[in-house]
Amino acid sequence: MAGIVPKKIAELNVDTRNALITAIILTKTTPNTFLSRDSNEYRGVITFTLRDSKRHIINCKVWGTKEQVTDYSRNFKIYDIIDVITPSIVPTLVYEKSTWADNAHFQPLPTVPYSLVVNEGQGRLDKQNYRDIDTFRELHNLRRVPHKPLCSALKLQDIRYSTKESNAKAQFVDLLVLVANQRPVKEVRSKRSGELLSCLELIVIDSSYADGVILSIWQPDWILRAQQYWEANRTVLYLIEVKLSYSEFYKSTTLSFTGRTLAYENPIGEEVDALVQFAAGAANKSWDALAFTMNNQQDADKITTQMTVKQIYARAEGHLKDDADQFTAILYAMLTHFDFDGTTQIVSRRCKSCQALLKRNQTICESAQCQFTFSLNHEGEKYEYFFNMNVQFTDHTGTLLEGRLSGAVAERILALTPLEYQALNDEEKEKRKWKFLMEHLEVKLLIRKANAVRRQLSILVVDMKLIEIPALAAKISVF
């Protein structure tokens, strides 16, 4: 390596020759291959975003044959420490938005007005050989030291309604979030190329909005890293320049991890400690369609607004819909569906540790954290039964189909536990059913609107009691 001079990113300029830049990979693009017009052979290009100090970041574009670029992509991973040897140093007008706006959608914004270019015959990449342990340690620690202050991150509550149209101009924001859940990777066929692409959806939260927002990741390297290292309710991400858009599919604001996005895992800072503390104190959520039936802590005494079935639907998904995630209502109606002694499922199972709903044939939660907890010191069943049943109410304006009676609320109203229910014979079940079925009731409801995490309207019974006809008539006549 004679004649090669070690340089920091801050020291580079267009006249620099024979430079050696040692840096950590913050992110990289998926290799792009194309057919060369000159030689009729396939060539490729890949971009690495590098960092060598607390302040400076630079992009390094590598050109070569398809095989060379594929080898670079396979051998150099996110957070590897590498040497960039004798690259070309090319000026980029990063400070003029009119000149970089288009390209900035595809790569992170550097902190210097240059980029590195490696081509055949001009520069190469090499793995760091750890010849300087102190330098290696300093670079390695940059994974958790963001180049932008944590206090500049927005809150999820601030951005949830910032865009409401799918064709609106893309916005990029900085967010500090906690990974609440990972969904299974799904395959999506590209409209442009027809190839199958992998997509990982995460649910992320912060202290301002614990109901969660969808974060989509399409980059294979970041999908793999998320699957290997990111843990629900443990991993904090500082997302820099994450894309904000409105999803017609989810009918809400979602986040997308793009080529422009950088992510710092579990960064160091007071804001991160506060977010982790918030997550530890928050109620466990299973983040499935029935999660909110298990954590229903609404105070029935505070529900005072009377509505009809028609008004509930209008406010939940019709012309009276507003930006609120949920609302409460008192409904005076007849219980017209209550299959307490039939074939529909009345009792379900949930994990004793995280409260997640289990499938009918499951006896233990799939969460690695729960399995670890049970392996330490736990005897007996690893699940518990809870009431979870559909109920429907009808008044003079229509029928409310999505009602759900569940958990402790159901036990109190029915004066029965799930285990006691399972011990009842058919005659006893039928007798208890007709105590409520086709009777007039005062029902207090919590209505949660559909969103990206909760795809369907959810209507939870908070309280339910029989009401006499004279009292019912008085309520309806004044409404």
N, C-alpha and C positions, 0 to 999 in steps of 0.2 A: 504493500500500500504506500510505496514511496511517492512523494510529491503530493499526496492527498492531505488536505488540511481540514481538521475538525472545525465545524462551524455551527453556531446556534441559529435558529430561525431568524432571530432579531438581527443577526449580522449579515444576512443575505442581501445581495443586490444583483442587478443584471450583469455586472462585471465580474462577479465571483466565479472562479474556475476551480476545478478539482476539489470540490467541497465534499465533506463527509458529514451528513446530518444523522444523528442518532436520536430516535424519537419513538414514542408509543403510538400505536394505531388506535385512534378513537372510533373510527368506523370505516367501512369500505363499501363500494358499490358491487352489485352483481355484474360479472363480466359481460360485456357487450361484444358479440362477434358479428363480423360482416364479411362479405366477399369483396376483395380488393379489385378495383377496376384495372390496375396496372398488371398484376401478376396472376389474376384468376385464382388466388389462394385465399383461404379464410384467415382473417386477422382478428385481433381483439384489442380491447382497451378496458382498463379497470382503474378506479380512482381510490386512493387511500387518503384519509384525513389524519394528519400527524400532529403531535404536540410534544414539545421538548422543554417547556417551562410553564409556570403558572399563568403566564400571560399570553403566549403566542401559539397559534394554530396555522397550519398551511396544508393545502391540498397537493397531492402528488399523483399525476396522471401517468400511467404506465401503458405503453403501446408495444405490441409484439405479435408474433404468430399466435394463432388460436391456442396451440399447445402451451406456449410460454405463459400467456395470460392465465390460462386454466391452472397451470402449476403455481403461479403467484397466488391465485385465489385460494387454492387448496392448502398451500404451505403457510400463508400468513393470515393469522386469525386476529379478531378484535382483541385489543389489549396486549398483543405481542409487541416486543421491543425490537426494532429493526434498524439497520443501517441503510441509508440511501447514499449510494456512492457515485460521485461525479455526475449528478443530474444537470440538465439544462435548467436555468432559472429564468422564467418568463414573466414579464410584468402583466398584471391583471388590474383593471380599473375597478377595484372593489369598493371604492368610496364614492363612485358615481352611480347612483341607483339607476339612471337611465341606461347605463351600459351593462350592469351586471344583473338586472332584475330577472331576465329570462333564465340565465344560467344558474342563478341562485336557487331556483326551484329544484335543482338536481344535485347540489352538493352544499355542504356546510359553508357558511361565510367565514373566510379566513380573517386573521387579524393583521396580516401584512399584505402589501400590494403586489405579491408575487405568488407564483405557483411553481412546483417542481415538475419536470417532464423527463421521463425515462423512456428511451427508445432503443431499438437495436443499434449497437455501436456507440450509444451515448448514454452511459449510466447503467446501473443495476441495483437490485435490492438484495440484501443479505440479512440472515437472522443474526441478532445480537449475540455475541459469544461470551457475554458476561465477564469480559476482561476487567471491568471496573465495577465492583459490587456496589459501591456507594452511588455511582451514577445510575446503575440499574434500579436500586431501591428508590431513589428520588423520582425517576420516571414512572416506576410502577405505582407509586403513591398518587400520581396525578389522576388515576382512575377515579378517585374520590374527592378530588379538589376541583370543582368547576371553575371554568375561566370567566364565568359571569356570576355575580352575587346571588345567593339564594333568595335574598329579600326582594329581588326584582320579579320573582315568579308571580303570576296571576293565580287567583283562586278559581276552582271549577265553577263556583256559583257565579263568578263574574262573566264567564264565557258561554254559559249554557244557552243563552238566548241572543248571542251576538250575531248569529246568522240563522235565517229561517227559510232560505230558498236554496235549492240544490244548485242553481246556476249562478249563485252569488260569487263574487271574487274571493279566491282562496285567501285565508288569513293564517298567519304563523305566529304562535305565541310560546312563551316559556311557562312551564307548569311544574310544580313539585307535588308528586302524587304517590300514593301507596298502591301497590298491586293487591287487589282484593280477591281476584280469581282469574284463572286461565280456562278458557273454553278449549275443546278439542280442535286441532288444526283441521281446516276444511279445504277442499280443493275447488277452485273456481276457474272456469275456462275464460281465457283472455278474449275479449271482443276483437282486439287488434290482430293478434297472432294466431289465435285458436289453441294455443298451448295451455296445459293445466298449470295453474299457479297455486301455491300454498298460501293460506292466510291464517294467522293466529289472532284471535280476539281476546283482549284482556279487559277486565273491568277494573277501573282505577277510581280511587276516591281521595278526598282530602277532608280536612276538618270543616270545610264550608258546605260540602255536599257528599254525604255518606251513602246516598242511594246509588252512586256510581255512574261513570261515563264509559262508553266503549272506546278502546284504543286498538286499532287494527295495525298489524305488522305484516308486511309482505316480503321483506328481505330474508332469504334463507338463513344467513349468518345470525341475524338477530332473533329469528324464530328459534334456532337451535340454542342460542345462549339463554333465551327466556325459559325454554323447557329444562335446561340443565341447571340453571342457577337462580332463577327468580322464584321466590316462595310467596304464597298468598299470606297477607297480613304481616309480612316480614320485610319484603323488599321495597325500598323507596327509590323512585326514579326522579331525577331532575331532567326533564325533557326540554331541550332548547330547540326552538323553531319547529315545534310539532304542528302539523297542519290541522286547522279547524274548519269543519264544513258541516253542512246539513245533509243528512241521509234521508232520502225518500223512503228507503226500505225500513229504517227504524223510526222514521218520523220524529227525529230529534237530532241535536248536535252530536257529532262524533269526532274522534281524534284519529289521525293517520300518521304513522311513522314513515316519513319519506326520505329520499336521498339527502334532503337538506337538514334532517333532524340529527341531533346528537343526544345521547343519553348517558348520564352519570349514575352509576348504581350505588345506592346507599352513601351519598355524599356526606361529608363531615360538616356539621353545623347545628346550631340551636333549633333551627326550623325543622330539621329532620328529626331531632329528638322529640320535639313537640308533636310531630305527626305520628311517630311510633307510639308515643304515650296515648294519643287520641285513639289509635287503632286498638291498643290493648284494653282501653276502657269501654270501647263501643261494644254493643251486643253482637254476638256471632250471627252471621248471615250466610245462608247456603247459596244465595244468588241464583236460585231457580224460581220457577213460576209460583211456587208455594211458600217461598221463604218468609214472606211477610205475614202469613197466617200463623207462624210459629213465634213471632216476636211482637205480637199485638199488645201494646201497652197503653193504648188510648184510654183516657179518662172519660167514662160514660157520662159523668155529671156535667162535663163541659160541652157536650153535644146538645145544641139547643135549636138549630135551624131546621125547620120543617120543610120537607119537599115531597113531591109526588114522584112516581117512577119516571114519568116523562121529563120532569125537571132534572132528575139525577142524570139521565142519559144526555140531556142537552148540555149540562155543565161538564160532564166527563168526556164527551167526544163530539158534541154537536155545536150549535151556534152560540152557546153560552160559555164555551170552553175558554179558559184563561191560562196563564203561564204557571199557575200553582200545580204542584205534583199531586196533591191530594186535598180532599175536603171531607167534611162530616155532614151527616143529615139524620133527621128523625123521619122515619117512614111509617105511616099507618096503613096497613095492608093485611091481606089474608095470606097465610102460608099455603101455597098450592103445590109445592114439591118438597117432600121430606121422606126419602126412601130408607127409613130407619130399619125396616125389617126386610128389605128387598135384596137385590143382587149387586147394587152399586157399592163401592168401597166406602165404608164409614170410618174405619180405623186404619191409620198408616203407621209406618215406623220411621224414626229419625235417630241419627247418631247421638249418643249420650255426650260426646265431647263437643262437637261443633254444631249440633242441632240440624245438620243437613238431612234432607229427605232421602230415604233409602228406597231403592226399587223393590218390587214385591218379593223378588228372590234373593235380595241382599240381606246379609246379617252383620256386615261390618262396613264401615265407611271406607271409601277408596282413598281418602286423603292420607298421605304419608305421615303427616303430623299427628293425625288421630291414631293411626296404627302404632306409631312410636309411643304415644301417651298410654295406650292400652297395654303395650308390651312391658311397661315399667312396673306397674302394680295395679292390676285390675282383675277382679274376679266376677264371674257371672256374665250375663248378656251385655253386649256392647251397643245395644240399641234400646229404645223405649217406645211404647205405643202412645199415640195421641189421636184425638178425634180430628177428622178432616173430611168434611162432607159438604156437598152442594145443597143449597136451599134456594127456593125461588119464591118470590113474593108478588102478589097481584093486587093492584088497586084499580080505581076507575079510569086510569090513564094508560095502563099497560102492565106487563110482567117484567120483573127484574130477574134476569136469568143467571147472573154471575155471582150470586150470594154464596158466601162460604162461612160455615160455622165450624170452628176448630179450636184446638188447644184448651187452655184453662177456661176460656169463655164458655166453650161447649160443656165442659165438666160442671161448671157452676149452673148453667141454665138447665141442663138435663139432670143435675144432682146424681151424677153417675161418672165413674172412671172408665177408661177404655177396657181395663181388665174385667171390671164388673159387667160391662156391656157384652164382652165375649162370653161371659158365663150365662147370659140370659137365654131362655128358650124362645122359640118363634112367637108363642102366645104373649109372653111378657114384652117382647119387642114391639109387637103390634099395638098393645095397650098403650105403651109409652108414645108411640108414633101419633096415635089419635088424640093425645093430650094437646098437641099443637097443630096437626094437619087440619086444614080447612077452618082454622080459627082466626079471628081478628087479633092482630098483634100491634104493639108499639115496638118498633125495631130501631135501634141506634146503629148507624153504619159508618164505617171508615171506607171511603172510596179512593183507591189509588189508580191514577190514570196510567194508560199504557205508555211505555217509554222504551229506550234502547235495551235496557237491562230486563225490564218486565214487559214482555211483548204483548200481554193481554190485560184488559181491564180487570182489576181485582177489587172485589167488594166484600169487606169483612164485617161480620156481625160482632158488634162490641157489647150489645145488650139486647135482650128480647124478652117481652113479657106479654101475657094475655091482657086484653082490654075489653071492657064491657061495651055493649052497643051504645048506651046513652053517652058514655065518655067519648067513644069513637065519633058519634054524630056531632058532638060539640067541637071536636077538633077539626073535623072536615068542614063543618058549616062556616067556621071563621077563616078558613084558609083559602 
